[in-house]
Amino acid sequence: MSTESSSASASASTTPHAVPSTPNLGPTGSPATFSSSLPSTSLHNVNGTNAEVQARSRKTPCPALTKFTLYENKTRLYIVASNVSDTRHRLLRIDRTLADQTQLKAVDDGTVYTGRQLRSVLKMLDEGNRAGGGLGRARAFFGIAGFVRFTAGWYLVLIAKRSPVALLGGHYVYHCESADVVQVSFNHKIDRTADEQRFMATFRAVDMSKNFYFSYSYDLTTPLQRIMTLSGPGADGATGFPFTDRFAWNYHMLQPFETFGAERSEWVLPMIHGHVDQAKLNVLGRVVYITLIARRSRHYAGARYLRRGVNEDGNVANEVETEQIVSETCTTAFYVPTPDGWAPNRRYTSYLQYRGSIPVFWTQEVAQLTPRPPIEVPVIDPFYTGGAKHFNDLFGRYGAPLMVLNLIKTREAQPREGKLGVHFRECVRYLNQFLPPDRKIEYHAWDMSHAYKGKTQDVISYLEDLAEESIQVTGFYHSGPEPISHDIEREGLPPYRSTIRVQNGIVRANCIDCLDRTNAAQFVFGKRALGHQLYALGVVGDPDLAFDSHAVNMLTEMYHDHGDTIALQYTGSALVNRVEMYRRMPHWNSHSRDIIENLRRFYTNSMLDADKQAAIDVFLGLHDTPPSRPGRPLQRGNYAHWYDPAHLRTAFEVAECERRLRIFVEREADVWAEYYRPHAFTPLGKHFAFVMNSTSKLFGNRPEESEVSPFLARAVQPRLMDGVRRLIGSPVSSPIAKAKIKRSARASNLKISTAPSVASTEDDDDEARRDAAELGGLGDEHDNVAVIARQLLRPSVSEIERLEYERYIEQYRALLRAPEGAGVERKDRELYEAANLEHDLDASMAPPDEATYFAYVHSEGAADDATYKDWVESGTRVWK
């Protein structure tokens, strides 16, 4: 032990980066020590003079620790953390010999080691612990998720594998692929072995290899607007952890760092549970990143039927904050160089949405194993205490105004969801009577399911109107002014914006489960916001984006994955109703898929939710806490003044946010060496920005379409079953439809139509009815056979089918027309040219003349015209 202490002291005295390693007691008087080396930065004189700015023109490197190595022996756990360039190293020692296994002791001397100094320290530690087996074998991992304890000693939870999923401002976002648990106490004495094993098995039931995300240098728990305006928990003067603990699912496991007094050190690595997805949009040479981040709250988290409504603390079930970040990658970092120093990168935008269960007390019992358990409201609270706390918290986090979009059913044969709609409406009405007129909650109730099934409204158009209204009211975040091109022609438009733009307020959407209908609505809001974000960046000239374009199709897939992930976490099955259904463009297998997902959801909710809820409670550290139940006595506040007046102020003032944004830019570390790694060879195939999903990789793109705008609406390609449906379609049975077929055949001299034109007018319908009367009303099999026979004898194709066939033929000729470097390999081009010359493809595809065609038909033994006429009139098949 003396060797270890002396070696650390010697190293600290020789390194120029050394910080005195004075142990400090935690706030609870714990003997554990932990020292942090994060420098404190003053807010004074941030702007300074030009000379001061130029003196600070060279930024300090990013201090993030991204690589970790564990050395293990009988007395200590040694963890070495390094940055990606291996120029900074930190050392953490964890004692394994404490007699009291309820305590945990970890020491960080606060020293930043160079590579040579670290090798010297490790060598001395190995020699000093030779009697106990030295340092032991090195074990690489990628982060400390935290510490956990059940009935006996402590365990160390490590991130064993990772994979990059997003890139924001030069900061990588990773997905946890696997996690390991290491026992801290070497002499681990367990008094209750069965209980310890049961807790450990329950803890491991939460699969950390699914939907857990983290970043070493970017706060995933906080929206981009709060990060760049220094309004989040990481701002100066803030206490506690430098992240939003509501969305940090390993918050309980990070509590020992707070006990050590190291809650703001580099070892702390918050992890969110939800969904992260990123794709790039190629716009005629410009690259735009679209990032979707879903943060699930750890408060009142759990399974579907076991977590409903709101608890007494104002936390709702299935609470998810969704952030849509759109940025142009002209410059990777959040800052750009200027002649006067550093300036904010103007090409970052962000839009926030929110979903959560209806904030009243309600439950559903699953004991009877019914697919749709009855909804019960066990507590009638006339003052809506839970809802008041919930909306007060939303005002504090997002500001005003708040817009509520309630999508539950109102027309039901057996009132079910409608009961909650009444309570929710009364809750908002009661709370609004005490709010100032300009801060009242905007409540929109709309039966989305009835609008779709009854075909009384266009669901997508109605939601787009609401989305446009909400974006105009709440706004979105943009880190810079509008493009100067917007100032050229401003007729009929708002004044030119020369400042940043901020989002004040949020849209809160919900249905009964906050899944299918809510996700479709959030997609429409996200699509509308995407148009405004791209317009603010100067990428498009009109914020109204067309459906069936590559950009919107890519966003649709991202929201599908987003909704599937949230649904799997809450119910155990994927989405049932997708956006295509509400657009009335369902996939051919959507019905069978919906049946399977409903069965899976019923089985999971009935059989597995209890174990799932227990695992979540143990993972979040709630296994010793009594569950929150609506029947518990409520702690009532002031009935009239249920809100905090400070929460009703404007949350983000533009002038203050611009000032803080300049401070953020000065503090943002240099990510160039960490991101580009100039001293390491990185193949493009392993570079995340190169292999990221993009519109250029969408299925069906031809080489000549590589330079076409992704905002143009593409023709919807026929699906696989469309042709099958045309082939096995039922015969025409309506007399009006048959009359239109007959009249159309007479007019065009072609007997090919099987359905009336969709563009027919009322006069067409009247004429069709007259023809139907001539046909004798309801038609019979004779008339159907005649129509089919005319089709078969004189076939022709419609204009759409002809264009489809030409596109099928031309897809190979595109190889010859494709320019060099358009993605067509030389061997494919040469192979096609050889085949074309050998078989004379152009001549072989020339259609035969009419005489040749009829000669071929008669030579094959077809009936002559007289026999065919007799056959048609008699309805009997007669051949020579």
N, C-alpha and C positions, 0 to 999 in steps of 0.2 A: 504493500500500500504506500509506503514511503517513496518507492521508486516512481509510482504513478503520480504522486503529488509533486515531486521534484521535477519530473520530466515536463509536466504541464506548466510549472512555474518557469522552467528554463525556456521553454518554447515561447511562453508569453512575453518574456523579457527580450527575446531576440527578434520577434516579428515586428515590423513597423505598423502592422494593423492591430496590434494587441490592445485589448481592453482589460482593465483590472478585473480579475475574477473574484469579486467580493460576494460571498454568499448572502442572499437576502431571504428572509423568512416570508412564507406566503401569508395571505391575509387571515388565514385561520390559525396561524401559529404552528403550522406543520413544519416538521424538521426538513422537509424536502427543499432543495435549493435549485434555483434555475436563474441563469443570468442571460439577458438579451443584449445584443449589440446593435440594435436598430438605432440609428442616430435620430435625434430630435431636430426638426426643421422649423425655423421661425417663419411666421407669416409676414413679418415686417419687411418693408422695402422689397417687395416682390418684383415690382416693375423696374424700379431703379433707373439709372441713367444708361445711355447707350454704351458707355465704357463698361459699366457693370454687366450689362447684358452680354456684350461681346466677351467679357471675361468668363461668363458662364456658358459660352456657346458650345463648349464640349461637355456633353452629358456624361454622367457616371454610368457605368455598365449596370445592366439589370442584375439585381442581387438574388434572383430566384434560385433556390436549391432544388434541383430536378433529379439528381441521382443519389441513391442511398446505398450504403453497405453496412451489414450487420455482422459484428464479431461477437461470439458468445463463448463464455467459459463459466465456471462454477460460481464465481463471485460477482461478475459484472456482465452487463450487455453494453457493448460499445457500438454506437451508430455514427457513421461518418457520412456527412451530407456534402455534396459538391454541386457547383453550377455546371451548365452544359459545356462550358469551355474549359473546365478543370482548372480554373484560376483562383477559385475561392472554395475553402473547405471549412466545415464546422464539425465539432465533436460533441456528442452527447453520451453521458455515462449514466446507466441505470443500475442501482444497487439490487442484488439478488439475495442478500444475506440478512435482511431485516427480520427480527424475531416476530414482530407484529405484522402479520400479513395483510392487515387492513390498511397499512400505510404504504406509500410509494415514494421513493426518493430518486430524483433525476437531477443531474448536475450538468450544466453547460457553462464552461468558463468564459464564454463570450468572446473567445479568440477567433479571429479569421486567419486561417493557416494558408500558406502557399503549398504547392505540391511537395517541395523539398522538406519544408517544416513538418508536413503531415507524415511523410514517410519516416522522418526521424522520431516523431512522437509514437507512431505505431510500433516502431522497432523497440523503443524503450519499454512500452507497455507489454510487448510480447516477452521481453527478457524479465521484466519485473513480475510477471504472472506465470513464469515457467513452471513453478511448483503446481499450479492449478491447471496446467495444460496449455499455457500461452493464450493467445487471442482466439484460437480456434479457426475454423474454416470460414472464409468470407462468404457472405450470402447477399446477393444484390436484390434490391427491391426499389420501389418508386414512390414511397411516401408513407407517413404514419397517419393512419386513419384515427387513432386514438387508443385509449386504455379502457378496459372494461373489467368489472369485478362482480361476482355473484355471491356465493356463500363463503368462499375461501380467498385465495390470493388473486393478484392482478394478472391480466393478460394484455399483451401488446398486439394490436390489430394492424397489419401491414398490407399495403397495396402491392401485390406480387406482379401483376401484369397490367399494361395500359395500352391504349390505342388512341391516336389523335382523331378527333371528330369535328373540330372547328378551329378557326383562326380569327382572332379579334385584335386588331391593333398590334400585330406582331406577337401576341400572347396565344399560346396553344391551349386548347381545351381538350381534355382527355376523358375517355370512358374507362372505368375500372373493369378490367377483364377477369380478374380473380383476386382474392384476398386470402391471407394466411393469418393464423392466430398463434402467437408465441407466448409460452408461459414465462412470466417474469421471475417468480420465486423458484429457486432451484430445488429447495426442500419444500415442496408443495404439500402441506398437510391438509387433507380434506376431512372434515368431521362428518359431513353428510354427503357421502359419495353419490347417492342416488339423486339428490336434489341438484348437486353441481352438474352432473351429467345431463340431467333433464334441462337445466337452464342453458347449458352449452349447446345441446341439440336444438333447442328452440331458437337460440340466438343465430345459429348457422342456417336456420330455415329461411331467413331473409337472405336471398341470393344477392350478394354484393357484385356479382358479375353481370347484373342486368340493371340498366338504367340508373347507375350511379356515376356522376360526372364531377370532375374537379379541374382546377387550374392552379399552377404554382404562382403565377404573377397577376392573374385577373380574378376579380371577385365575382364569381358566378352567382352568388346569392343576392346581388344588388343590381338593379337596372342600370343601363349605360348612362342615362341622364343623371342619376345620382352620383355615379362614379366620376364622370367628367366635370360635374359642378361641385364636387366635394361636399355633397349633401348627405352622404351615406354614413354608416357607422365607422368607416375608416378615416373620417375627417379629423383634423387636429382638434384637440380638446375632448374628443369622445373617449369614453372609458369602456372597459370590457373588450370583448373580441372585436376585431376590425372587419366584421361581416354581419349580415342580417341573419340572426340566429333562427328566425322563423323558418327559413328554408334550408338550414344546415342540418341534415339528418344525422350527422355524427356529432352533434352538439353535446350530447351526453358523454360521449367518449372523449371529448376534448376538455371536459371539466377539470381533470388533473392539471392541465396547463394553467388554468386560472388559479388553482391552488398554489402552483409554483410561482405565481406572479409573472408568468410568461405568456399571457393570453394574446399579446401582440407581437410574438416572436416569429421567426421564419419557419419554425417547426410546425406551426399550426396550419392545417390543410383542411378547410371546410369542403364538404361534399354535398351536392344537391341530389335529390331523387326526382326524376321526371323524364325529360326528353330534350335532347340537343341535336339539331340537324342543320347542315349548311350546304348550300349549292351555289354555283356561280352562273351568272347570266352573261352570255357573250352578246354584246350589242355592237355589231359592226366594228370590231376591234377594241371596244371598251369592255372591261370586265367589272361586273357588279356582283358583290357577295350578298346573298340573302341568308340570314341566320335566324333560326327559330329556337327559342329557349323556353321550356316549360318548367317552372319551379313548383314542386308540390310542398305544401306546408306540412311541418311535422306536428302541428297542433291539431288535435282531434282527428288524427289520421287513422285509417283502418279500412276494413272491408265494407262492402256495400250496405248490407242490411244491419250491420252492427254499428255503423257510424252514419247517422242521419241528422239533418237539421243543424241546430246550433247548440252549444253547451252554455253553461252559466258564465263563462269567461268571454263569450262573444266570438268564439272560434267555430267555424262551420266545417262540415264534412266535405271531402273532395275539393279542397281549396287549391287552386292552381293559378299561378300568375304566368301569363304567356307574353313573351317579348319578341317582337319582330324587328330585327336590326338589318338595315339595308345600307351598304357602304360601297363606294367606288374605290378600287385599289390602285389609284394613281400613286399614292403613298401608303405604305403599309401601316406605319405607326399612327398614334393619335396626334402627333405633332408634325409640323413641317418646318424646314429651315427658311429663314428670311434674312435679309441684310441686317436687321436689328436684333436677331436672336432666333427664338423659337416662337411659333404661332400655332394655334389649334388647327388641326386638320378639319377642313370644312365639309368633308365628304362622308360624314357619319350621321345616320338618322335612326330613330328608334320609336316604336309604337307599342304601348302596353295594353293588354286586355286581362280580364279577370273572370274566373268562374268559381262558383261555390254553391253549396246546397242552400235551400230556402231557409233564411235565418229565423225560423220559429221552432218551438219544441215539438218534434214529431218523431215517431218511431214506426217500425214494421217488424212484426213477429214472424220468424221463419220456422217455428216449431211444427207447424202443420204441413210443411213441405208443399206448399202451394206455389205455382209459378208466379203469381202476383199477390203477395200477402196484403191484407188490408192495411190502410194507413190510419194510424191512431195519433191523436193529439192528447197526450196524457196530462199536460199542464196547460191550463188556460191562464195566461198572464195578461191582464188588461193593460199593463204598462210596457209590455214587450221589452223586458230588461235585456234578454240575450240579443235581440235585434238591435237595440240601442247601442250596446257595447260594440257590436259588430260594425255598424255604420260609423260610429265614432272612430273606430280604428281605421276604417277605410278613408275617412276624411283626413286623419293624421298621416297616413302613408302616401296617399295620392292627391290630396287636395280636393277642391270643389271645381266643377260640379260633378255629381255622381249620377250616372244614368243606369237604371235597372231595366233589363230586358228579360221579362218572365215569359217563357215559351211553353208552359205546361198546358194541358188540355183543360178546356172549359165546358165542352159539350160531350158528356158521357152518359150512357144508358144507366150505369150505376155510378153515382158520384164517388170519385176516388181522388184524382189529382185536383179536381175542382175545389175540394175542401181546403186544400193548402193555399190555393189561389186567393180564396176569400180572406184567410188569415194574413197572407202576405200583403194584400192590398190594404187591409185595415192597419197593419203594422206601419207601412209607409205613410198612410194618412195620419196616424196618430203622431208619428215622429215629425212629420212635416209642419204640423201646426205650431211647433216651437222654434222652427228654423227661420232665419231671415228670408225675405222673399227671393233674393238672388242666390240663395244657397240651398234651396229646397231640392229634395231628391226627385229626379225625373223618373216616373214609373211608367213603363210601357208593357202592357200585357197583351199577348197575341197567341192565339191557338194555332201554332205552326202546323201541327198534325192535321187539324181540320182543314186548314187552308190548302194543304197538299191533297188530301184525300177527296175533299169536296170540289176541288178544281175551281174554287171561287176566287183565288188570287194567284198571281205569279209569285211564288215564295222568294225566289232569288231577287227579283226586282224590288219587292217590298223591303227586304233586308238591306239591299244596296242603298235605298233611300234613307233608311235609318242610319246606316254606316256613314253616309255623307253628312248627315245632320250632326252625328256625334263627333266626327273628326273636325268639323267646323267649330264645334263648341269646345272640345277638350284640346284639340291640336295634337301635335306630335313633336318629338325632339329632333332638332337639326343643329349641328355644331357650328354652323356658319350662316351667312346671308344667302339670299337667292342668287342664282347665276345672273351675271350682268345682262345676259340676253333677255331676261324677263322684263327688264326696264325699258326695252325698246318700244314695245307696243303694249300699252296698259289700258286700252279702251275696254270698259266694262269689267275690269279686274280690280281687286283690292290694290292699295298702294304698294309700291315696291318695298320689300322687307330687307333692310340693310343690317339687321342684327340676327342673332341666333333665334331659334324658335324653341319653345319649351311646351311640354304637355302638362296641363293642370286638370286633374280629374281623370276619370276612367269609366269604362262601360263594364257593368257587372251583368253577365249573362248566366242564365240557369234554365234547366228543365227539371224533370223529376229526379234524374240521376246525374245531370250535368255531363252527359256523354254525347249521344247521337245528335240530337237537335242542337245542342249547345255548340258542338264542334262544327256543324254545318254553318251556324250563324257566325262563329268566330272566323271561319274561312272567308265568308263574304266580307266581314269587317276587315280582315287582313288583306284581302284582294283590293279593297278600296283604299286602304292605307298604303299598300304597295304603290299604287298609281300616284298618290300624293308624294310619297317619298322619292320615287324616281323623278317626278316633276321638280321637286325641290333640288335634286342633284343635277338637273339639267339634262337628264337622259332622254326623257320623252317630252313632247310638247303639249300633251293632253293627259290629265290624270285618269281618264276613263279608259281602262284596259279591256280589251275584247276577250271573251271566252274563247276556248279552243286555240289560243295562241300558245307558243312554246313557253312563254313566261308564266302564264296563268296555269297551264298544265303542270309545270314544275311546282308551282306553289300549291296546287291541288294535291299532288302526291305528298308534299311535305306535311300538309295539314292532315292528310289521311294517316300518315305514320304517327303524327302527333296525337291524333285522336285514338288510334289503335293502342298506343303505348299507355295513355292515361286510362283507357277502358280496361286494359289488362291488369293494371295496377289496382284498380278499384273493384272490378267485378270478376276478373279472371278470364274474360273473353274480349275479342276485338269488337270494333264498332259493328252495329247491325245495319243502320241506315246511313248511307254515305251521301256525299254531295251530289253524285250523279242521279240518285233517286229523286232528290228535290228539284233537279234540273229536268226530270222526266227523261233521263237517258240511262236507265239501269243496264248493267252488264247482263249478259245472257244467263250467267249462273248466280245472279244476285239473290234470287229467291231461295235456292237451295243453300247458299252460304248463310243467309240470314237464319234459316231454320237450324243449321248446325251451330251457329254462334249463340242462338237463344237456348238450345239444349245445353251447350257448354256452360253458359252463364247460370242456368238453373242448377246444374250439378255442382258447380263451384260454390255458389252461394249457399246451397243446402248442406253440402258435405264437408267443405274445406275451409269455410270462412272462419270458423272458431279457432282452428289451429293457426290460420294466417293472422288473425287479430292478436293472438297470444305472442306470435313471433315478432310482430311489429311493436308491441308494447315492451317486450324485453329489449329489442334493438334500440328503442328510444329511451330506455331507462325508466319505463312506467310500470314495471312489474311489481314494485313496492308501493305504488300510488293507487288509491282506489279509483276505479273508473268514473268518469264524469257521466252522471245520469240526470236526465231532465227532472226527475222527481225530487232531487235534493233541494233543500231550502235555498232560495236565491238571496244574494246580497244586493239589496236594492239601493240605487243611488237616488239622485234628485229626479223626480218624475218629469218635471218640466225642462230643467236644464240638464238634459242627459248627455250633452256634448261638451267637449272642451273648446272654449271660444278660440283658443290659439289654432286649433285645427281648421277653423273656417277661414283663416287668412289665406291669401294667395300663397300656395306652397312654393312656387318657383317664380321669383321676380327676374325679368330678363336682365336688368342691369347688374343685379347681384350675381346671377349665374354667369354672366360674361366675365366678371371680375374673378370669380372662383375658377372659371375655365382657364384663364391665364395662369393662375397659380398651379392648377393641375398640370399644365403643359410644362412649366418649369420643373416640376417634381418628377414627372414621368421619366423613368429610367430609359437608358439607351437599349433598345431591343435588337439593334442591328446584328451584333455578334451572336446573340442568343438565337435569333431566328435564321440568319443566313449561314452561320457556322463557317466562316471563310477558311478555317484551317482543317476542315473535314471534307472528304469526298462524299457527296450525296447524289446518287442516281436520281434522275427525274421520276422514275417509276416508284421511288420511295418518298418522294416529296409530296406532302399532303396537298399543297395548293395545285399541283399538277394533276393529281389523280382524283380530285374532288368532282362530285357529280356536277354536270353542267348541261345547258341546253344544247350544246354541240354534240352531246352523246345520246340525245333522245332517239328512241327507236324510230326508224323510218326516214331519217334525214338523208337526203341525197347529197352528193358532193357539191352540186351547184347551189344548194340551199345553205351552204356554210356562211355566205355573206348576205343572208336575208334577215331582215329584222325579226326578232323573236316576239314582237308585239302584234304581228299580223295574224289574223284569224285563219287557221288552216281548215280545209274541208275535212269534216269528220269522216274518217276512214270506216268503211263498212266492217262490221264485226263478223266473226266466224259464223255465227248462227243466222245472220241476216239472209244469206243465200239459201240456207237450209229451210228457213221459214218460207221464202219465196217458192222453193221447190215443192214443199209439202203443204202449201197454203190451202185453206178450205176453198171450195168453189164459190163463185159469186152467187149469193142468195137473195140479195135485196133487189126488188124489181126496178127501183130507181137507179141503182148502180148498174144493173144490166142494160137499162135503157141508155144510160150515158155511154156505156161501152159500144152499143150498137150505133148511136149517133156519132160518136167519135170515129168509129170505123168507116161510116159513110162519108164523113167529111174529109178524112185523110186518105181514104182508099187503102188503108192498112188495117188488117184485122188482128191487132196485137194487144190492145189494152185489156187489162183485167181489173182495173180499179178506176174510179172517177178521179178527175183532176182535182187537186187540192185547191186550185185557184178558181173553181167554178163559182158562178154568180147565182143570184136568185132566178134570173131568166133561164139559166141553164137547168136549174132544178125544175122549173115549170115545164120546160120542153121534155125533160127526162120523164116527168110524171105522165105526160101525154104519150110518149113512146111506151112507157110501162103499161098504159091502158091498152095500147095496140097489141102488146105481147100477151095480154090476158091476165094482168094482175100479177100474181105470185109466180111465176115461171116454174118450170119443171126441169127434169133431168135432160130432156131433149135439147133445151136451149143451152145448158151448160156444156153438153158434149159438142155442140156446134161451135161454141166459142173456143173450146180447147182444140178442136180439130182445125179451125182456121189458124190458130196460133202455130200448131205443129206444121201445117202445110206451107204457110208463108211466114216464116219467122223473121223477126227484125229486133233490133235492140234500141233502147232509149238512149238519149244523149248522155245521161249520167253513166250508163253501163259502157257506152263507147269510150268515153273519156277514161273510165277506170281501166278498160282493156288497153288503151293506148299507153297509160301510165305504166301498166304492167310490162308492156313490150319495151317501153323506152327506158326502163330502169337499167337495162344492160347497155343500151346505147349511150347512156350517160357516162359510161367509162371512157368512151372515145372523146366526149366533149369536155370532160373534166380537165381543168388546168393542171399544170404540173404542181406537185406539192399539195394537192387537195385531198390527200389521204388515199389515193388509188395507187396500189403497188404496180410496179412496172411489169411483173410477170402476169398479173391479171389482165392488164391492157393488151399485152402481146398475145395471150391465150385467146382473148375475145376476137382480136383482129384475125388471127389464124382461122378460127371457127367460122367467122363471117365470110371470109374469102372462099373457104373450102365448100361450104354449103350454099353459097349465093343466097344469103338470108333475105336480102331485100326482094329478090325475085320470087322466092318461095312464098313470101307472105302476101303477094298480090292477090286480091280476091278474084275468083273466076267470073266470067260474064254470065248473063242470065240464061242464054241458050245452053251453055255448057252445064249449068246447074240443073235445068229441067231435063236435059238428056240423061244426066246422071240419076235423077230421081226415077224416071221411067225405066231406065235400064235395071234398076234394083227391084223391079216388080211392083212399083206403086200402082194404085188404082187409077184408071183414067177419069176424066172429069165427069162423064155421065154416071159411071158407077159411084163416084164419090158423091155426086149430087143426090142420087137415090139413097145412098147410105145416110146422108145428113137429114133428108126429109123423113125417112122412116125411122131413124134412130137405131137402125140395125146395121151391124158390120157385115158388109157383103164384099167379097173379093172375087176376082176372076178365077 
